[in-house]
Amino acid sequence: MLQSRYDHLRQTALRNAHTSASLLTTLTEPQDRSLAINNPQLAADVKTVWLKEEPSLLLFVDQPALSQLRDLVKTGATRKIRSEARHRLEEKTMTQRPWSKLQRKTHNIAALKIIARRSE
């Protein structure tokens, strides 16, 4: 019970915007980085290092860069990570600008070609 209470408090601190940056980096174990990645107190250089060490953390970032998502679609460690990155990329690009039918069709054909190349 004590351990679960400690875990709960630690996870709350990771999400809390008022937790100091030094405490964030001290508290954060690799498995908890997904909770802390969006905390505004976390230094940008720490986020950069974490994303280099574990690119799949990008899936937990609120506003990931399109270029980073594209890279994750190409280089994700597992099929599940690549699929989720592809889904996030499609969501983000669809909400940024409306696509015409031709653009959607071209995009879908390109995606199918990529999938076919991977399965060869």
Secondary structure, 3 states (H helix, E strand, C coil): CHHHHHHHHHHHHHHCCCCCHHHHHHHCCHHHHHHHCCCCCCCHHHHHHHHHHCHHHHHHCCCCCHHHHHHHHHHCCCHHHHHHHHHHHHHHHHHHCCCCHHHHHHHHHHHHHHHHHHHC
